[in-house]
């Protein structure tokens, strides 16, 4: 089952169908746009692939980025 594109965001770690040549199978999303940029978590090799290929190749989301409480802007009433 392909991944829904609304689930894709920067810094998620995904597993693709085939492992990388270095043996790693975890990839971190480092670029979003017409192409998706991913970086191998084991050897740090970066590749770009079209969104359609990315959707087909992803099998599971391994980790999502954690929200840092300090990074969320707070509403201040003045």
N, C-alpha and C positions, 0 to 999 in steps of 0.2 A: 504494500500500500504506500503510495507516494506521500511525501510530507506536504502539509498545507503551507503555502507561502506566508500566511499570516503568523506562522510559528517561527519563521526564520528571523533572527536578529543577530546583531554583532555579538561576538564572544560566546555563542553557543558552541558546544562540542558535539559533533555528529560522527556516526559510524557509516562509512560508505560500503557498498557491496563487496568491492575487492580491496584487500590490503595494499598499502603502498609498497614499493620495492624494498624499502628499508625494513619492512615487517610491521610497521605501525598501522593501526586501523582507526585511530582517533584523529579527527580533523577539526580545527577551530575556524569559525567563520570570521574573516578579517575584512571583508569588503562586500557591500551590498550595492547593487545597481543592475544594469542590464546583464552583467556577468556577476557571478558570485565568486569571491576570492576566498580560498581556504588554505590553511597552513597545517602541515603534518605536525602533530604534537611530539613525535619522536625525533625527527631529523630537521624540523623547521622549514622544510621545502614548501614553497608557495606555488599554487596553481590557480588559474582562472578557468571557470567553466560556465557555459550558458545556463541560465536559470532552469531551462527545460531538462538539461542533463543532470543538474544538481538534484532536482525534484525526483528524478527516476533513480538516482544512485544512492540516495540517503535511505538507510534502513531503520535507524533509531537515533533519537537525540539522547546523548550520554550525559550532558550537563548543560544547565542553563546559567547565565550570569546571575550573580547575587546582587541585589540592590543594596548599595551602601547607603545607610540612612542619612549620611552627611551630604550625599550627592543629589538628594531630592529637594528641590526648592520648596520652602515653606511659605505659606501665605501669611503675610504680615499686614495687619490692619494699622494704618497710620492715622 
